[in-house]
């Protein structure tokens, strides 16, 4: 490619998210979560930092019959409380302005966010669509 050409990269850059957009996006995501995914999580944490929006979910741990073992360093109550307070990192959104967002999902194998495309094959989309794509981990 000849020098001097600008190439759009949906996995870098972005704009700082204005407070009004933060409020709107949080409301939109919570509306989708409450209407389509009620009962699959105990609480959602939506936080913003610069050009990013992070979405985490918390769930009620499934009871285990033989866990923890008797010699485990924490009690059963402490164990379940720790699991209740451990987030499931769903996704990170990158703001490009005009309701255009990039999307990255969290990989536990590498412990970092990996760039992804929206379910419709586009590089940018709406926050609700990214949440829907990652909410499968809440099932």
Buried (B, 14 or more C-beta within 10 A) or exposed (E): EEEEEEEEEBBEEBBEBEEEBBEEBBEBBEEBBEEEBEEBBEEBEBEBEEBBBBBBBBBEEEEEEEEBEEEEEEEEEEBBEEBEEEBBBBBBBBBBEEBBBBBBBBEEEEEEBEBBBBEEEEBBBBBBBBBBBBBEBBE
